[in-house]
Structure formats: C-alpha cells, structure tokens
C-alpha cells in the first residue's frame, strides 16, 4: 500500500494591524503554557473486581496509598482490601443413623476476607517489585455444618504478598503475584504474560493457583490427625485422584490502560477449588477488574 502526502500551498502573508498585534501579545502573556503545568502526582489507587464461576462468586475492592511518593515510585505504601462471596459444593459424608452407605450432601457457604498491609516498592531496571506484610482475617460460614471441612469459621493471621512486573521490550510484559496467609493456611499465585497490540491495549494468557488447609489435606501434603480422620471413609486409592489441577485456573485476558487507571476482562476454565471432595470438576470463569489512580 502506498501513501501520498497532500501538498499544502501557502497563502501570502496578511499584514496585521496594531490592534491585532496587541491582542496576540495579550493572549500570549495571559495564558499559561501547557508545558509549564506541573505533572499529575497520583499517590492513591483504588480498584474493584468480580470473579464468577459455576458455583462460586466473589466481589472485592481495595485501596493503596503511597503517602510519600508517586503510586508508581519507589517507597512505602499502605494497602487495605476486603471481599465477600458465596459458593456451593457437594461431598460424601458419614452415613446417617440407620443407613449403611455414605450420604451425598450439598453445602452452601459464605466467605469474606479483609487485609491491612504495609509494603514497599522497588525498581530494578525493567523489573518492578512490591512486597507487603500485615494482618488478615478469612471466614467461611458453611450450612449445614460440614464436620469434614477443615476450612470453616473465622481465622486471623499474618499475610504477606510479593508482586512482580517485568517489561519485556517495548511491546510485551509479564507479572507474577504470590500471596500467603496463616489464616486457614491460604495461598495463591497468579501469573500473566501480555502483548501490547496497541500502546494502550494488551492481550495475553493467565494462570492461577488457590489452595488452603483443606487443599493440603486433599492433596496429601499434610498428614495431620484431622486429615486422616477425614479421609478414613474414602475408598482406597480415591484420595490419590486429587491433583493441583483441582485448584488451578487458566485463561486469556484483555487489558486496556490509560494514564490514570486500567480495566481488564479475563475468562477461562478452573478446577474445583471449592469442591472439597475427591472429584475433579472443571468449570468456566469470568473475572473483571477496574482500577483508578488519583
């Protein structure tokens, strides 16, 4: 494809009268130049999101404040996060009185969490690293009461987060977020790799892993008495059918960013992270996030 540039024919100069010269001088001195405007100092960041799957939904929101630096600058920051959601699952439980076989039971649950964290941002060339540590509370209210579930009730603990962002040349980037909390021994990891098809628009792949004390038991990572009692009623060999894929997700995303924020939408498939039994159940998921800085 060839391009042709339009030819511009200059008009002959028009002499200006004294009144026009005076008006131009007044406007040029009375209006500030755009280049003289101070840069915007954004030191606050707020975000909200929703995560929805077949038997799970979660809403969450948070705020990060960098009181002594830009939100993207090196220095200390404070973060507060909270969320609420619901989920359903089924499992084989001990036989009811007078019954010989285990009964299949459905459970409805509410979950909520809150974090208060202090962190620091550092830059190493194309790599930006953030770390946070603080207090966390995570709750699971399950009805009817599930005696075989290790993750139930409110639990308080310490939480730590590491967030990494790597610019890969001018058009690609990667991110990795890893969290750990002693509350219900909750851990998660999420990674993304994106490509900028336009300066402000990225597409890419994402993957994640979410696990807690119940997951440790299902996977055989811990041999506590509670785990042994829970797995005693399972037929021999069924516990070995559980793998990390039961707690994982993989999908694609699209992300649009601007000077003061971003919005992203992702979707894919996840394993039965909330299924708390030995069956693998793959379901679709959709996640949307909106972030603003000011």
C-alpha positions as CSV (number, residue, x, y, z in Angstrom):
1,X,0.0,0.0,0.0
2,X,1.4,3.4,-0.9
3,X,0.7,6.7,0.7
4,X,0.8,10.2,-0.8
5,X,1.2,13.4,1.2
6,X,-1.1,16.3,0.5
7,X,0.6,19.3,-1.0
8,X,0.0,22.5,1.0
9,X,0.1,25.8,-0.8
10,X,1.0,28.6,1.5
11,X,-1.1,31.8,1.2
12,X,0.6,35.1,1.0
13,X,1.1,36.8,4.4
14,X,-1.6,39.2,5.6
15,X,-0.3,42.3,7.3
16,X,-1.5,42.7,10.9
17,X,-2.8,46.0,12.3
18,X,-1.8,47.5,15.6
19,X,-5.0,46.1,17.3
20,X,-4.3,42.6,16.2
21,X,-0.7,42.7,17.3
22,X,-1.8,44.0,20.8
23,X,-4.4,41.2,21.1
24,X,-1.9,38.5,20.3
25,X,0.6,39.9,22.8
26,X,-2.1,39.9,25.5
27,X,-3.2,36.3,24.8
28,X,0.4,35.0,24.7
29,X,1.2,36.6,28.1
30,X,-2.1,36.0,29.8
31,X,-2.5,32.2,29.1
32,X,-0.1,29.7,30.8
33,X,1.8,27.4,28.5
34,X,0.8,23.7,28.7
35,X,4.5,22.7,29.2
36,X,4.5,24.8,32.4
37,X,1.7,22.7,34.0
38,X,3.1,20.5,36.8
39,X,2.8,16.7,36.3
40,X,0.0,14.9,38.0
41,X,1.1,13.4,41.3
42,X,-1.0,10.3,41.7
43,X,-0.4,8.8,45.2
44,X,-3.7,6.8,45.7
45,X,-5.0,3.7,43.9
46,X,-8.4,2.1,44.2
47,X,-9.8,-0.9,42.5
48,X,-12.8,-3.3,42.4
49,X,-13.5,-6.6,40.8
50,X,-15.7,-9.6,40.5
51,X,-14.9,-13.3,39.9
52,X,-17.7,-15.6,38.8
53,X,-17.9,-19.3,38.1
54,X,-20.5,-22.1,38.0
55,X,-20.7,-22.5,41.8
56,X,-18.7,-19.5,43.1
57,X,-18.9,-15.7,43.0
58,X,-16.7,-13.2,44.8
59,X,-16.7,-9.4,44.9
60,X,-13.7,-7.5,46.2
61,X,-12.3,-4.0,46.5
62,X,-9.2,-2.3,47.8
63,X,-7.1,0.9,48.1
64,X,-3.4,1.5,48.1
65,X,-1.9,4.8,49.4
66,X,1.7,5.9,48.8
67,X,1.9,8.9,51.2
68,X,5.5,9.9,50.4
69,X,5.8,9.1,46.7
70,X,4.1,8.6,43.4
71,X,1.9,5.4,43.2
72,X,4.5,4.0,40.7
73,X,7.5,5.5,42.6
74,X,9.8,3.8,45.0
75,X,8.8,4.0,48.6
76,X,6.4,2.9,51.3
77,X,2.7,2.3,50.9
78,X,-0.3,1.1,52.8
79,X,-3.0,-1.2,51.4
80,X,-6.5,-2.3,52.6
81,X,-8.5,-4.9,50.9
82,X,-11.9,-6.6,51.5
83,X,-14.1,-9.1,49.7
84,X,-17.3,-11.1,50.1
85,X,-18.7,-14.1,48.1
86,X,-20.7,-17.3,48.2
87,X,-20.0,-20.9,46.9
88,X,-21.7,-24.3,46.8
89,X,-20.2,-27.8,46.9
90,X,-21.1,-31.4,47.5
91,X,-19.5,-34.3,49.2
92,X,-20.0,-37.8,50.6
93,X,-20.4,-37.7,54.3
94,X,-20.8,-40.3,57.0
95,X,-24.0,-42.4,56.8
96,X,-27.0,-41.1,58.7
97,X,-28.2,-43.3,61.6
98,X,-29.7,-46.4,60.2
99,X,-28.0,-46.1,56.8
100,X,-25.2,-48.3,55.6
101,X,-23.9,-46.1,52.7
102,X,-22.4,-42.6,52.8
103,X,-24.9,-39.9,52.0
104,X,-24.4,-37.2,49.3
105,X,-24.7,-33.8,51.0
106,X,-24.9,-30.3,49.4
107,X,-23.4,-27.3,51.2
108,X,-24.0,-23.6,50.8
109,X,-21.3,-21.2,52.1
110,X,-20.5,-17.6,52.6
111,X,-16.9,-16.3,52.6
112,X,-15.3,-13.0,53.4
113,X,-11.9,-11.6,54.0
114,X,-10.1,-8.4,55.0
115,X,-6.4,-7.4,54.9
116,X,-4.5,-4.4,56.3
117,X,-0.9,-4.4,54.9
118,X,2.2,-2.2,54.8
119,X,4.5,-2.5,51.8
120,X,7.4,-1.1,49.8
121,X,8.0,-0.7,46.0
122,X,11.4,-1.1,44.4
123,X,12.6,-0.8,40.8
124,X,15.4,-2.8,39.2
125,X,15.6,-1.6,35.6
126,X,12.6,-3.2,33.7
127,X,11.5,-5.1,36.9
128,X,9.2,-3.5,39.4
129,X,8.9,-5.4,42.7
130,X,6.4,-4.8,45.5
131,X,6.2,-6.6,48.8
132,X,3.5,-6.3,51.6
133,X,3.0,-7.8,55.1
134,X,0.3,-7.3,57.6
135,X,-2.8,-8.8,59.2
136,X,-5.6,-10.8,57.6
137,X,-8.9,-12.4,58.5
138,X,-10.7,-15.0,56.4
139,X,-14.1,-16.5,57.2
140,X,-16.1,-19.5,55.9
141,X,-19.7,-19.9,57.1
142,X,-20.9,-23.3,55.8
143,X,-24.5,-24.5,56.1
144,X,-25.3,-27.2,57.1
145,X,-22.2,-27.6,59.3
146,X,-19.6,-29.7,57.5
147,X,-17.6,-31.7,60.0
148,X,-15.3,-33.0,57.3
149,X,-14.2,-29.5,56.2
150,X,-11.0,-28.1,57.8
151,X,-11.6,-24.6,56.5
152,X,-14.6,-23.3,58.4
153,X,-15.3,-20.3,60.7
154,X,-13.2,-17.1,61.1
155,X,-9.5,-17.3,61.3
156,X,-7.0,-14.4,61.9
157,X,-3.4,-14.5,60.8
158,X,-0.4,-12.9,59.2
159,X,-0.4,-12.2,55.4
160,X,2.5,-11.5,53.0
161,X,2.4,-10.6,49.3
162,X,5.0,-10.3,46.6
163,X,4.1,-8.7,43.3
164,X,6.4,-8.6,40.3
165,X,6.1,-6.7,37.0
166,X,8.6,-7.1,34.1
167,X,8.6,-5.1,31.0
168,X,9.8,-7.3,28.1
169,X,11.0,-4.9,25.5
170,X,8.5,-2.2,24.3
171,X,5.6,-4.5,23.4
172,X,5.4,-7.3,26.0
173,X,5.2,-7.6,29.8
174,X,4.8,-10.3,32.4
175,X,3.5,-10.3,36.0
176,X,3.6,-12.6,39.0
177,X,1.6,-12.2,42.3
178,X,2.2,-14.6,45.2
179,X,0.3,-14.4,48.5
180,X,0.4,-16.4,51.7
181,X,-1.7,-16.1,54.9
182,X,-1.6,-18.1,58.0
183,X,-5.4,-17.7,58.2
184,X,-6.7,-21.1,57.1
185,X,-3.2,-21.5,55.6
186,X,-4.5,-19.8,52.5
187,X,-2.1,-19.3,49.5
188,X,-2.5,-18.2,45.9
189,X,-0.4,-17.4,42.9
190,X,-1.3,-15.7,39.6
191,X,0.8,-15.0,36.5
192,X,0.1,-13.1,33.3
193,X,2.0,-12.6,30.1
194,X,0.7,-9.9,27.8
195,X,1.4,-8.3,24.4
196,X,0.5,-4.8,23.5
197,X,-1.3,-4.9,20.2
198,X,-1.8,-1.2,20.7
199,X,0.1,1.2,23.1
200,X,-2.9,1.1,25.5
201,X,-4.4,-2.4,24.7
202,X,-2.9,-5.7,25.8
203,X,-4.0,-9.3,25.2
204,X,-2.5,-12.4,26.8
205,X,-2.6,-15.6,28.8
206,X,-3.1,-16.0,32.6
207,X,-2.9,-18.9,35.1
208,X,-3.5,-19.2,38.8
209,X,-3.5,-21.5,41.8
210,X,-5.5,-21.2,45.0
211,X,-5.1,-23.6,47.9
212,X,-5.7,-23.7,51.7
213,X,-5.6,-26.1,54.6
214,X,-8.4,-28.3,53.0
215,X,-6.4,-28.4,49.8
216,X,-3.3,-29.6,51.7
217,X,-5.4,-32.4,53.2
218,X,-7.0,-33.4,49.8
219,X,-3.6,-33.5,48.1
220,X,-1.9,-35.4,51.0
221,X,0.6,-32.6,51.6
222,X,-0.2,-32.8,55.3
223,X,-0.7,-35.9,57.4
224,X,-2.4,-34.4,60.4
225,X,-4.9,-36.3,62.5
226,X,-7.7,-34.2,61.1
227,X,-6.8,-35.2,57.6
228,X,-6.5,-38.8,58.5
229,X,-10.0,-38.8,60.1
230,X,-11.5,-37.0,57.1
231,X,-10.0,-39.5,54.6
232,X,-10.8,-42.7,56.5
233,X,-14.2,-43.1,54.9
234,X,-12.9,-42.8,51.4
235,X,-12.4,-45.9,49.3
236,X,-8.8,-46.9,48.9
237,X,-7.0,-45.0,46.2
238,X,-9.6,-42.3,45.7
239,X,-7.6,-39.6,47.6
240,X,-4.7,-40.1,45.2
241,X,-7.0,-38.8,42.4
242,X,-6.7,-35.2,43.6
243,X,-4.0,-33.1,42.0
244,X,-3.0,-29.4,41.9
245,X,-5.2,-29.1,38.7
246,X,-8.2,-29.3,41.0
247,X,-7.2,-25.9,42.5
248,X,-5.9,-24.2,39.3
249,X,-7.2,-21.9,36.6
250,X,-6.0,-21.0,33.1
251,X,-7.4,-18.5,30.7
252,X,-7.0,-15.4,28.4
253,X,-7.4,-11.7,29.1
254,X,-7.7,-8.3,27.5
255,X,-6.4,-5.2,29.3
256,X,-6.9,-1.5,28.5
257,X,-4.8,1.0,30.3
258,X,-4.6,4.8,30.4
259,X,-2.6,7.4,32.4
260,X,-4.9,7.1,35.4
261,X,-6.0,3.5,35.5
262,X,-7.0,0.3,33.7
263,X,-9.8,-2.2,33.1
264,X,-9.3,-5.9,32.4
265,X,-11.5,-8.8,31.5
266,X,-10.5,-12.4,31.6
267,X,-12.1,-15.8,31.2
268,X,-11.1,-19.5,31.1
269,X,-11.5,-22.7,33.0
270,X,-10.9,-23.6,36.6
271,X,-10.7,-26.7,38.7
272,X,-13.0,-27.5,41.7
273,X,-11.2,-25.3,44.2
274,X,-14.4,-25.2,46.4
275,X,-15.5,-28.7,45.8
276,X,-13.8,-30.2,49.0
277,X,-14.2,-33.8,47.8
278,X,-12.2,-36.1,45.6
279,X,-14.0,-35.3,42.3
280,X,-12.5,-33.0,39.7
281,X,-15.0,-30.5,38.3
282,X,-13.9,-28.1,35.6
283,X,-16.0,-25.0,35.1
284,X,-15.7,-21.7,33.2
285,X,-14.9,-18.5,35.0
286,X,-15.0,-14.8,34.2
287,X,-13.2,-12.0,36.0
288,X,-13.4,-8.3,35.6
289,X,-11.3,-5.6,37.3
290,X,-11.3,-1.8,37.3
291,X,-8.5,0.3,38.7
292,X,-8.1,4.1,39.1
293,X,-5.3,6.3,40.3
294,X,-5.6,9.8,41.5
